[in-house]
Amino acid sequence: MELHENMVGDALTRLKRAHGQLAGVIAMIEAGEDCRKVLTQLAAVSKALDRAGFKIVASGMRHCQAAQNDGDQPPMSVAELEKLFLALA
């Protein structure tokens, strides 16, 4: 299934935010910041990435359901979507 920005707009926003957060973590490490602060920010980046991934899977589920409701063949099976979802867990 191809991703289009209109399908994953919120996930893309989250990924861009995580990109900035990750750059901040790298700068913190390079500056020799306290490990607790670095790890707190790294955990935030990790959570942002996870949430973006879940948003993309949810969008794919909605897209596939809409295709099925329209009588079309969904681009992915339920098993494929489940596999992607579990890869994030």
MORAMO-V791561 format. One record per residue. N is the residue number from 1. RES is the residue in one letter. D_CENTER is the distance of its C-alpha to the mean C-alpha in Angstrom with 1 decimal. Layout:
n:N res:RES d_center:D_CENTER
n:N res:RES d_center:D_CENTER
//
This chain:
n:1 res:M d_center:15.5
n:2 res:E d_center:15.0
n:3 res:L d_center:12.2
n:4 res:H d_center:13.9
n:5 res:E d_center:13.1
n:6 res:N d_center:14.8
n:7 res:M d_center:12.5
n:8 res:V d_center:9.1
n:9 res:G d_center:10.8
n:10 res:D d_center:9.3
n:11 res:A d_center:5.7
n:12 res:L d_center:7.8
n:13 res:T d_center:9.7
n:14 res:R d_center:7.4
n:15 res:L d_center:6.7
n:16 res:K d_center:10.4
n:17 res:R d_center:11.3
n:18 res:A d_center:9.7
n:19 res:H d_center:11.7
n:20 res:G d_center:14.7
n:21 res:Q d_center:14.4
n:22 res:L d_center:14.4
n:23 res:A d_center:17.4
n:24 res:G d_center:19.0
n:25 res:V d_center:18.7
n:26 res:I d_center:20.2
n:27 res:A d_center:22.9
n:28 res:M d_center:23.6
n:29 res:I d_center:24.2
n:30 res:E d_center:26.4
n:31 res:A d_center:28.3
n:32 res:G d_center:29.0
n:33 res:E d_center:27.4
n:34 res:D d_center:27.8
n:35 res:C d_center:25.6
n:36 res:R d_center:24.8
n:37 res:K d_center:23.4
n:38 res:V d_center:21.4
n:39 res:L d_center:20.0
n:40 res:T d_center:19.2
n:41 res:Q d_center:17.2
n:42 res:L d_center:15.5
n:43 res:A d_center:14.5
n:44 res:A d_center:13.1
n:45 res:V d_center:10.9
n:46 res:S d_center:9.9
n:47 res:K d_center:9.2
n:48 res:A d_center:7.2
n:49 res:L d_center:4.9
n:50 res:D d_center:5.2
n:51 res:R d_center:5.1
n:52 res:A d_center:2.2
n:53 res:G d_center:2.3
n:54 res:F d_center:5.5
n:55 res:K d_center:5.9
n:56 res:I d_center:5.9
n:57 res:V d_center:8.1
n:58 res:A d_center:10.0
n:59 res:S d_center:10.6
n:60 res:G d_center:11.9
n:61 res:M d_center:14.0
n:62 res:R d_center:15.5
n:63 res:H d_center:16.2
n:64 res:C d_center:17.9
n:65 res:Q d_center:19.8
n:66 res:A d_center:21.1
n:67 res:A d_center:22.3
n:68 res:Q d_center:24.0
n:69 res:N d_center:25.6
n:70 res:D d_center:26.9
n:71 res:G d_center:28.5
n:72 res:D d_center:26.4
n:73 res:Q d_center:24.9
n:74 res:P d_center:21.2
n:75 res:P d_center:19.3
n:76 res:M d_center:17.9
n:77 res:S d_center:19.7
n:78 res:V d_center:18.9
n:79 res:A d_center:19.2
n:80 res:E d_center:16.7
n:81 res:L d_center:14.1
n:82 res:E d_center:15.1
n:83 res:K d_center:14.9
n:84 res:L d_center:11.3
n:85 res:F d_center:10.6
n:86 res:L d_center:13.0
n:87 res:A d_center:11.6
n:88 res:L d_center:8.8
n:89 res:A d_center:11.7
//
